[in-house]
Amino acid sequence: MFSKFTLTDKLLFVSAFLSLIFSEILYFKGEATAAIFIGIWVPSILAFGIYLKLINISKND
Protein backbone atom coordinates (compact mmCIF):
# COMPACT_ATOMS: atom_id res chain seq x y z
CA MET A 1 0.00 0.00 0.00
CA PHE A 2 2.75 2.46 0.91
CA SER A 3 4.70 1.69 -2.25
CA LYS A 4 2.61 4.29 -4.10
CA PHE A 5 4.02 7.06 -1.92
CA THR A 6 7.30 8.77 -2.68
CA LEU A 7 9.82 9.75 -0.04
CA THR A 8 8.54 13.33 -0.21
CA ASP A 9 4.98 12.17 0.43
CA LYS A 10 6.07 10.17 3.45
CA LEU A 11 8.13 13.04 4.88
CA LEU A 12 5.28 15.51 4.50
CA PHE A 13 2.84 13.10 6.13
CA VAL A 14 5.21 12.46 9.03
CA SER A 15 5.82 16.18 9.52
CA ALA A 16 2.07 16.90 9.55
CA PHE A 17 1.50 14.06 12.02
CA LEU A 18 4.31 15.23 14.32
CA SER A 19 2.96 18.77 14.18
CA LEU A 20 -0.45 17.48 15.27
CA ILE A 21 1.03 15.45 18.12
CA PHE A 22 3.24 18.33 19.29
CA SER A 23 0.23 20.66 19.18
CA GLU A 24 -1.79 18.29 21.37
CA ILE A 25 1.08 17.96 23.85
CA LEU A 26 1.33 21.73 24.15
CA TYR A 27 -2.43 22.05 24.57
CA PHE A 28 -2.55 19.56 27.43
CA LYS A 29 0.40 21.28 29.09
CA GLY A 30 -1.71 24.45 29.23
CA GLU A 31 -0.12 26.39 26.39
CA ALA A 32 -3.27 26.76 24.30
CA THR A 33 -2.08 29.68 22.16
CA ALA A 34 1.10 27.93 21.05
CA ALA A 35 -0.85 24.71 20.47
CA ILE A 36 -3.33 26.45 18.19
CA PHE A 37 -0.51 28.15 16.30
CA ILE A 38 1.26 24.85 15.65
CA GLY A 39 -2.02 23.05 14.97
CA ILE A 40 -2.66 25.44 12.09
CA TRP A 41 0.48 24.09 10.40
CA VAL A 42 -1.09 20.67 9.77
CA PRO A 43 -3.47 21.66 6.94
CA SER A 44 -0.79 23.93 5.50
CA ILE A 45 1.72 21.08 5.32
CA LEU A 46 -0.83 18.75 3.75
CA ALA A 47 -1.89 21.43 1.25
CA PHE A 48 1.76 21.93 0.30
CA GLY A 49 2.02 18.19 -0.32
CA ILE A 50 -1.01 18.32 -2.61
CA TYR A 51 0.54 21.26 -4.43
CA LEU A 52 3.76 19.32 -4.98
CA LYS A 53 1.77 16.35 -6.31
CA LEU A 54 -0.10 18.58 -8.77
CA ILE A 55 3.15 20.14 -9.97
CA ASN A 56 4.64 16.68 -10.50
CA ILE A 57 1.56 15.49 -12.44
CA SER A 58 1.61 18.57 -14.69
CA LYS A 59 5.32 18.03 -15.44
CA ASN A 60 4.65 14.44 -16.50
CA ASP A 61 1.96 15.44 -19.03
C-alpha positions in Angstrom: 0.0 0.0 0.0 2.7 2.5 0.9 4.7 1.7 -2.3 2.6 4.3 -4.1 4.0 7.1 -1.9 7.3 8.8 -2.7 9.8 9.8 0.0 8.5 13.3 -0.2 5.0 12.2 0.4 6.1 10.2 3.5 8.1 13.0 4.9 5.3 15.5 4.5 2.8 13.1 6.1 5.2 12.5 9.0 5.8 16.2 9.5 2.1 16.9 9.6 1.5 14.1 12.0 4.3 15.2 14.3 3.0 18.8 14.2 -0.4 17.5 15.3 1.0 15.4 18.1 3.2 18.3 19.3 0.2 20.7 19.2 -1.8 18.3 21.4 1.1 18.0 23.9 1.3 21.7 24.1 -2.4 22.0 24.6 -2.6 19.6 27.4 0.4 21.3 29.1 -1.7 24.5 29.2 -0.1 26.4 26.4 -3.3 26.8 24.3 -2.1 29.7 22.2 1.1 27.9 21.1 -0.9 24.7 20.5 -3.3 26.5 18.2 -0.5 28.1 16.3 1.3 24.9 15.7 -2.0 23.1 15.0 -2.7 25.4 12.1 0.5 24.1 10.4 -1.1 20.7 9.8 -3.5 21.7 6.9 -0.8 23.9 5.5 1.7 21.1 5.3 -0.8 18.8 3.7 -1.9 21.4 1.2 1.8 21.9 0.3 2.0 18.2 -0.3 -1.0 18.3 -2.6 0.5 21.3 -4.4 3.8 19.3 -5.0 1.8 16.3 -6.3 -0.1 18.6 -8.8 3.2 20.1 -10.0 4.6 16.7 -10.5 1.6 15.5 -12.4 1.6 18.6 -14.7 5.3 18.0 -15.4 4.7 14.4 -16.5 2.0 15.4 -19.0 
